[in-house]
Each structure stands twice: as structure tokens, then as C-alpha cells.
Amino acid sequence: MDSYLARPGSVEPHLQRLFNRNQSLVLFDIGACEGEESIRYLRIFPRARVFAFEPLPANQAIIRANFVRYDVHGAELVPVALSDHPGEAIFHVSAGHPPELFSGEQWNYGNKSSSLLPPAQLGPMHGWIDFPEKITVTCDTLDAFCERSGISHIDFIHMDVQGGEGLVLAGGARMLSHVSAIWLEVANEELYRGQKLRPEIETLLKSHGFRLAAEELRGAEGDQLYVNVRRLQSWGLIARRWLTRIQRAARRRLTFAST
């Protein structure tokens, strides 16, 4: 994890434009896995309060150990899956190892694809990810958790829930208008049965006042940053995105005119 944390995250420069380092932010790390993003965000915003949601017991143990190892303060592990309803649900546990390792530490790469949704296809996902186990996990909703915890706003949500984005957003219909920014994984094809695809996620978030501010797409998958236009600090990122589009269009016109 040391080598991973040493590299700046893709969303990091955007967050530094949106927020001040010394702000007392409220951050949600939904699908926290091993706690790596919670640790990263607390390094960027040391006065933040981070809630790390992770339903997989094996990952919860890793998160607790990592919070001790990296002397983390300000983060709280919440051992549930956020969904569209409270109660219990079947959780599909992933496992596997890629044929080619990344440089640095050798993580359990297979534990990062578990989901509330079953895989859409038979056989290993991406050629190496299997789902050998199903367990029952406790579910909560974003709205219910915030109401019980007295949380009236969320500055930033990092969501990595492997196809369950639509479930999380459906369970946060009331709170979404009180969220400043969301970074989440999106897909252009169904990897998990019943998952909301990128156009559906964009339409849903737009209906709650969000606009796309940045994206990093890799083939059928990627990550997108949405900002709430009702929050003044969001306009800078939106303006930069539109300026980039205008500049690209102008360059294309110049190239066409010169040919």
C-alpha cells in the first residue's frame, strides 16, 4: 500500500480546487475495501471526518489494521453495505489474481470486485476474477445513516461499489442535494447483473443538481467526478471543463481549415 499511497490519486487535484486543506470536511468512502482512499483523503485534508463503509468482514480487518499501521485519526469504519434499503442482502465475494502483477506491494487484488449484484456473465470477469462465495451482509441507506448520525451535509463521496452505484444513490434521494461532490466508478456495459450504466447514472445525478466535472475512462469502465452546481465552489471545475471543450473544438476547426 505504501507505493499506492505515494502516487497522487486521479481526483486529488480536483478536490484541492474544490476544498481548502484546513476545512473540517465530511467525507464518505463507500466501498472502502482496505481503507486506502480513507487514508489518502485524510492526508490531503487532515481535519476531515471520514466514514469508511465496508461490508466484507475480511476487508474490515484489513482496514482496522491499516488505520493502526498508518496512525489514522478522524476515520470511522462503518461495517455495512449502503444500498436502497436497510436490512440484509446477499453479497457476492470476489477472489483472484491478475496474470501480471503491478510493481510494488502485492495486494490481494481479487478482493476489490465484491458486490451486492451478481456478475453478469458466467466465467471469470476480466479473465481472472471469480466469485466463489456468497455471504449475508447488513445493509443501510445513505439517508438513514445520515439521519441517525446527525449528518446534514457531505462534502465529498468516494464510491467504489462494483455496479451497486444505483442502489447507493437510490438510498440517498434526500441527502444527495446536500452533497458537494461525488467521485464514482461507471461502466458502459453490464459487468454486474442489473447495474446502472453510465448514461443512467449521469441522468440520475443531473436530476439532483449535479454536473460532470471530470472523467477518466478506460474502455468499458472508468471514474467520473460530479459536482453539485448549487454549491458555489463547484463552478470553477465546471468552467474548466467547458473551456477545455471549447479549446479542443477550436483546434479541430483550425486543423480542418488548414487542410
KOLBARO-769958 format. One record per residue (C-alpha): x, y, z. Coordinates in steps of 0.25 Angstrom, whole numbers, plus 5000, padded with zeros to 4 digits. Layout:
! KOLBARO-769958
XYZ/...
***
This chain:
! KOLBARO-769958
500050005000/501250095002/501450104987/500050134984/499850244994/501150304989/500450334976/499450444975/498050404972/497350444960/496350524967/497350594976/497550724968/496150744966/495850734981/496950824984/496250934975/494850904982/495350904997/496350965006/497350875013/496950925026/495450915025/494650815034/494050735023/493150615024/493550505014/492950375011/493750255006/492750165001/493350024997/494550055005/495249925002/496549935010/496450075015/497450125005/496550245000/496150285014/497650295018/497950375005/496850475007/497250495022/498650525017/498050635008/497050685018/497550655032/496350725039/495350645031/494450535037/494350415029/493350305029/493850175023/492750075019/493149935016/492249815018/493349705015/493849645029/495249615023/495349755018/494949815031/496049745038/497049805028/496449945029/496649935044/498049885043/498349995033/497750105041/498750065052/499850045043/499750185037/499350245050/498050295045/497150385053/495850445048/495350325041/494250225045/493950095040/492550065037/492349915035/491149915026/490749925011/490050045006/488850004998/487450054994/486849985007/487249955021/487349805026/488149695020/488549655006/489449544999/490849594996/491649534985/493049514989/494149524979/495549464978/496649444968/498049494964/498349564951/499349494941/500349614942/500549684956/500749834957/502049884963/502149904977/501449824988/500649704985/499249734989/498049634989/497549694976/496349594976/495649654988/495349784980/494149734972/493149684982/491749734980/490349734984/490049704970/490349564963/491349564952/490649584938/491349474931/491849334934/493349304936/494449394941/494249544940/495349614932/495949474931/496349454945/495349504955/494449394961/493249394971/493449274979/492649314991/491349374995/491149435009/490049515016/490349655020/489649765027/489149885019/488750025022/488350145013/489150275012/487850355016/487650265029/489150265033/489250415032/487950445040/488350355051/489750415051/489250555051/490050585038/489350695030/490350705018/491450625012/492550705005/493150584997/492750444994/493750344988/492850224983/493450094978/492349984980/492549904967/491249924960/490449964972/490450114970/489050124966/488650054979/489450154987/488850274980/487450224982/487650204997/488150354997/487050424990/486850525001/488350545004/488850564990/488450714989/489350735002/490650664995/491650754989/492450654980/492350504976/493450424970/492950294966/493250174956/492450164944/492250054933/491850064918/491449914919/490849824929/491849754937/490849724949/489449684946/488549804948/489549904950/489250054945/490150084933/490850224931/489750294924/488750254935/489650304946/489850434939/488350454937/488050424951/489150514957/488750624948/487350614953/487950644967/488750774962/490050704959/490850734946/492050654941/493350724944/494450624941/494550474936/495550374934/495050264925/495750134922/495050054911/493750004917/493950054931/494450184937/494250284948/493550414948/493450544957/492150604958/491950744966/490750804971/490450934964/489750984976/491050994983/491851124978/493251054979/492750954968/492751064957/494251064955/494350924951/493150934942/493651054935/495050984933/494350864927/493550954917/494751034914/495550904910/494350864901/494451004894/495950994892/495850854886/494750894877/495551024873/496750934870/495950844862/495450954853/496851014851/497350874847/496150854837/496350994831/497850974829/497650844821/
***
